[in-house]
Amino acid sequence: MKCCAAVALFSSSLAFAQVPPPPAPHVPALRTQTTVVLVPALVRNGQGELIFTLKASDFRVADDGIEQRLTLDEDTGSEPLALVIAVETGRAGARKLDAYRNLTAVIGAVVGGVPHRVAVVGFDGSPRLLQDFTSDVDAAGAALHDLEPGDKGAAILDGLKFSVDLLRSQPPPYRRAILLVSESIDRGSQTTMEEALRVIGDTNTAIYSLGFSSSKADLKNEASQVFSSKTPGPAGGCMAKDPNAEEGSSGSRLAQAYDCLSLLAPPLRIAKMAAIAGMNGLQRNVPETVAQLTGGEYFHFEDSGGLVRGLMAISNHIPNRYVLSFQPQSPHPGFHSIELRLRDFPGLQVTARNSYWAESGPAATPHP
């Protein structure tokens, strides 16, 4: 299979970007001291065919509107993979369990021929580990085969946070990915949308999603956590506590913080708008939004045939993604908007991550 494009189904750790791994035993979150941001990309022509022959100079990337110098990482196809399969077993997910009974061969195709570790997480009103990381695809398939119906919850955001925490314990050389199978609307998560946005954007983990429709009642109610971008600043100053704000209103506080930063650095308004769009997307369709934010892909399914077709499409795209990377010129803490475009190929379409989250921290020491 063609492999001139780096295997970029999933964003990786710093070692994946061909820089020496840090001495810590776990994979660090993507923070302001991180010097490399990875942007996996899939390129198609008008007929949907994959394009393999582009160079780094064919791409342009902007971080919060500021153009960055790109590098194309080569020969990453043999990097090992840590994959968490997170499956909704509660609420509407309980009616889909028969579709997961015979997926061992398809999961094997997804991980491919590289060294791998696969874990299985089930979630209803809360997440739980059903199969710890194993190199045995049959064991992962058996865990999916033996899924049992859960309660009336669909805590998708809690399941994602649980899965990301599991991946952080994996060795630095491993690429990290989540395969999320769920309905579209979160019901019952303790993780707020702001926290979920930080978790999703804080790591070099790509999320590939297979989603089925939520009930009409859930679609009307949308998500339980609401992000408001219309809250005016308090009278006491930019970051003063708003006496009219509801207790625990983290969404309003986040919008307020972005407004303050934007006064000092106007490009941050781009990141603010991207963060608001991410929040709104999580209210409408969690699996689709997290795939877009992390550079993964989203496939809708309603039966076992649709599920298998989505998984096979994912496995087919594994060796055909470009892994582009850049060192931010003006790093800042918070949500970053990424825009990746092609320079001179108007007939081609690029699919890539559109954001990442950088935490505050000490200044980076550049790698040699």
C-alpha positions in Angstrom: 0.0 0.0 0.0 1.3 3.5 -0.8 3.0 5.1 2.1 4.8 8.2 0.9 2.4 10.1 3.2 3.2 9.5 6.8 0.8 7.4 8.9 -1.1 10.2 10.4 -4.5 8.6 11.3 -3.6 9.7 14.7 -1.6 12.6 16.2 1.4 11.4 18.1 3.7 12.4 21.0 6.8 14.5 20.5 8.8 11.4 19.6 6.5 10.9 16.7 7.6 14.3 15.4 11.2 13.0 15.3 12.3 14.8 18.4 13.9 13.0 21.4 11.3 11.8 23.9 11.3 13.5 27.4 12.7 11.5 30.3 9.3 11.3 32.1 7.6 7.9 31.9 4.3 9.3 30.6 3.3 11.2 27.5 3.0 14.9 28.4 0.0 17.0 27.5 0.5 19.5 24.7 1.6 22.7 26.5 3.2 26.0 25.8 6.6 24.5 26.5 5.9 21.9 23.7 7.9 23.1 20.7 6.1 20.9 18.1 2.5 20.9 17.0 1.4 18.0 14.8 -1.2 18.4 12.1 -2.3 15.2 10.4 -3.9 15.7 7.0 -5.7 13.6 4.5 -5.9 15.0 0.9 -8.5 14.0 -1.7 -9.4 15.1 -5.2 -12.8 15.9 -6.5 -13.6 12.2 -7.0 -12.7 11.4 -3.4 -9.5 9.6 -4.4 -6.6 10.0 -2.0 -3.5 12.0 -3.1 -0.1 10.8 -1.9 2.5 13.0 -3.7 2.4 16.4 -2.0 5.4 18.0 -0.3 5.6 20.3 2.8 5.9 23.3 0.5 2.5 22.5 -1.0 0.8 23.3 2.3 0.2 26.4 4.3 -0.8 26.5 8.0 -1.9 29.4 10.2 -1.9 29.2 14.0 -4.5 31.8 15.3 -4.1 33.6 11.9 -0.3 33.6 12.0 1.4 31.6 9.2 3.9 29.0 10.4 6.8 27.1 8.8 5.8 23.5 8.1 7.7 20.3 8.2 6.6 17.0 6.7 7.5 14.1 8.8 8.7 11.0 6.8 8.8 7.3 7.5 6.5 7.3 10.5 4.5 4.2 9.4 6.2 1.8 11.7 5.5 3.8 14.9 3.6 1.7 17.5 0.0 2.5 18.3 -2.0 2.8 21.5 -5.8 2.7 20.8 -8.7 3.0 23.1 -12.1 1.7 21.8 -14.7 3.7 23.7 -18.3 2.3 23.3 -21.6 3.6 24.6 -23.5 0.8 26.3 -26.2 2.9 28.0 -29.3 4.7 26.7 -29.6 4.3 22.9 -26.3 2.5 22.8 -27.8 -0.5 24.5 -29.8 -1.2 21.3 -26.6 -1.3 19.2 -24.7 -4.0 21.1 -25.4 -6.7 18.5 -23.5 -4.6 15.9 -20.3 -5.0 18.0 -20.3 -8.8 18.3 -17.9 -9.8 15.5 -15.5 -6.9 15.0 -12.2 -8.7 15.8 -11.0 -8.9 12.2 -12.0 -5.2 11.5 -10.2 -4.0 14.6 -7.1 -5.9 13.4 -7.3 -4.0 10.1 -7.5 -0.7 11.9 -4.4 -1.2 14.0 -2.6 -2.7 10.9 0.8 -4.5 11.1 2.5 -2.1 13.6 3.1 -3.0 17.3 0.0 -2.0 19.1 -1.9 -1.9 22.4 -5.7 -1.9 22.4 -8.0 -1.2 25.4 -11.8 -1.3 25.5 -13.9 1.2 27.6 -17.6 1.0 28.0 -19.7 3.9 29.2 -23.3 4.5 30.2 -23.8 7.0 33.1 -20.1 6.5 33.9 -17.1 5.0 32.1 -15.3 1.7 33.1 -12.4 -0.3 31.8 -13.5 -3.5 30.2 -10.2 -4.6 28.7 -6.9 -3.2 29.7 -4.2 -2.5 27.1 -3.3 -5.7 25.3 -1.5 -6.6 22.1 -4.1 -9.4 21.6 -6.7 -8.1 19.1 -8.8 -11.2 19.9 -9.1 -10.1 23.5 -10.3 -6.7 22.5 -12.8 -8.3 20.1 -14.0 -10.6 22.9 -14.6 -7.6 25.2 -16.7 -6.0 22.5 -18.6 -9.2 21.9 -19.5 -9.5 25.5 -20.8 -6.0 26.1 -23.9 -5.8 28.2 -26.7 -3.1 28.3 -26.0 -0.3 30.6 -28.1 2.3 32.4 -30.0 5.2 31.0 -26.9 7.4 30.8 -24.8 8.4 27.8 -21.8 10.2 29.4 -19.8 10.6 26.2 -17.6 13.4 27.5 -16.8 11.4 30.7 -15.9 8.4 28.5 -13.6 10.5 26.4 -11.8 12.0 29.4 -11.4 8.5 30.9 -10.0 7.3 27.6 -7.5 10.2 27.3 -6.3 9.6 30.9 -5.7 5.9 30.0 -3.6 6.9 26.9 -1.4 9.2 29.0 0.0 6.2 30.7 1.3 4.7 27.5 5.0 4.9 26.5 6.1 8.1 24.6 6.9 6.2 21.3 3.3 5.2 20.9 0.9 7.1 18.8 -2.4 7.6 20.6 -5.9 7.3 19.3 -9.5 6.9 20.4 -12.1 5.0 18.4 -15.4 6.4 19.8 -18.7 4.6 19.1 -21.7 6.6 20.5 -24.9 8.4 19.8 -24.7 12.1 19.0 -25.8 13.8 22.2 -24.2 13.6 25.6 -26.5 12.8 28.6 -25.2 12.8 32.1 -21.5 13.6 31.9 -19.9 15.3 34.9 -17.2 16.7 32.6 -18.2 20.1 31.4 -17.9 21.2 27.8 -15.1 23.5 28.7 -13.2 20.7 30.4 -13.9 18.4 27.5 -12.5 20.9 25.0 -9.3 21.2 27.0 -8.9 17.4 27.3 -9.6 16.9 23.6 -7.2 19.7 22.5 -4.6 19.1 25.3 -3.1 15.9 23.9 -1.7 14.6 20.6 -4.6 12.1 20.5 -6.8 11.8 17.4 -10.4 10.7 17.8 -12.1 8.7 15.1 -15.8 8.5 15.6 -18.7 6.3 14.5 -22.0 7.8 15.5 -25.7 6.9 15.4 -28.6 9.2 15.9 -29.8 10.2 19.4 -33.5 10.2 20.1 -35.7 13.1 19.1 -36.2 14.1 22.7 -32.5 14.3 23.3 -31.9 16.3 20.1 -34.5 18.8 21.3 -32.9 19.2 24.8 -29.3 19.1 23.3 -26.5 18.8 25.9 -26.9 19.5 29.6 -23.9 21.8 29.6 -24.4 25.1 27.9 -21.6 27.5 26.8 -22.6 31.2 26.6 -20.4 33.5 24.5 -22.7 36.5 25.1 -21.9 37.3 28.7 -20.7 40.9 29.0 -17.7 41.7 31.1 -18.2 42.7 34.8 -18.3 46.3 35.8 -15.2 45.9 38.1 -12.9 45.2 35.2 -11.8 42.7 32.6 -11.2 39.7 34.9 -13.2 40.8 38.0 -15.8 38.4 39.3 -19.2 39.1 37.8 -21.7 39.5 40.6 -24.5 38.5 38.3 -22.9 35.2 37.1 -24.3 31.9 38.2 -22.3 29.9 40.6 -19.9 27.5 38.7 -20.6 29.2 35.3 -17.3 28.1 33.8 -18.4 28.8 30.2 -19.0 32.5 30.9 -15.7 32.7 32.7 -13.9 31.2 29.7 -15.5 33.7 27.3 -14.6 36.5 29.7 -10.9 35.4 29.8 -10.8 35.3 26.1 -12.2 38.8 25.8 -9.5 40.0 28.2 -6.7 38.3 26.3 -8.1 39.6 23.0 -7.7 43.2 24.2 -4.0 42.6 24.4 -3.5 40.2 21.5 -6.2 40.6 18.7 -5.3 37.3 17.0 -6.6 35.5 20.0 -10.1 36.5 18.8 -9.7 33.8 16.2 -9.1 31.2 18.9 -12.0 32.5 20.9 -14.4 32.1 17.9 -13.0 28.6 17.3 -13.5 27.7 21.0 -17.1 28.9 20.8 -17.7 26.9 17.7 -16.2 23.9 19.4 -18.6 24.3 22.4 -21.6 24.7 20.1 -20.5 21.6 18.1 -20.3 19.5 21.3 -23.9 20.4 22.0 -25.1 19.3 18.6 -23.0 16.2 17.8 -20.2 15.1 20.2 -18.6 12.4 18.0 -18.6 14.4 14.9 -17.2 17.5 16.6 -14.3 15.7 18.5 -13.3 14.1 15.2 -13.1 17.5 13.5 -11.2 19.1 16.4 -8.5 16.4 16.5 -8.0 15.7 12.8 -9.8 12.3 12.8 -12.9 11.3 10.8 -16.6 10.9 11.5 -18.8 8.2 10.1 -22.5 7.8 10.7 -24.0 4.3 11.0 -27.3 2.7 12.1 -26.5 -1.0 11.7 -23.6 -3.4 11.7 -23.0 -3.0 8.0 -22.6 0.7 8.3 -20.3 0.3 11.3 -18.1 -2.1 9.4 -17.9 0.2 6.4 -16.9 3.1 8.6 -14.2 1.0 10.2 -12.8 -0.2 6.9 -12.7 3.3 5.6 -10.6 4.3 8.7 -8.2 1.3 8.2 -7.8 2.3 4.5 -6.8 5.8 5.4 -4.2 4.8 8.0 -1.1 4.8 5.6 -2.3 7.7 3.5 -2.2 10.7 5.8 0.5 13.4 5.9 2.0 14.2 9.2 2.8 17.9 9.2 4.3 19.7 12.1 5.3 23.3 13.1 6.9 25.2 16.0 4.6 28.0 17.0 6.1 31.4 16.5 4.1 33.1 19.3 2.8 30.4 21.7 0.2 31.4 24.2 -1.9 29.4 26.7 -5.4 28.5 25.7 -7.3 27.4 22.6 -5.5 27.7 19.3 -7.2 27.7 15.9 -5.4 25.9 13.1 -6.1 26.5 9.4 -4.4 24.2 6.9 -4.6 24.9 3.2 -3.0 23.9 -0.1 -1.0 26.6 -2.0 -1.8 25.8 -5.6 -4.3 22.9 -5.8 -7.8 24.4 -5.8 -9.3 21.1 -6.9 -8.1 19.2 -3.8 -9.7 18.9 -0.4 -7.8 18.8 2.9 -9.0 17.2 6.1 -7.0 18.1 9.1 -7.2 19.0 12.8 -8.4 22.6 13.3 -7.4 23.2 16.9 -5.2 22.4 19.9 -5.1 23.6 23.5 -1.9 24.8 25.2 -1.7 25.1 28.9 0.3 27.8 30.7 3.8 26.8 31.8 7.4 27.7 31.7 9.1 28.8 28.5 10.2 26.1 26.2 13.8 25.1 25.7 14.1 24.5 22.0 15.2 21.1 20.9 18.4 21.0 18.9 
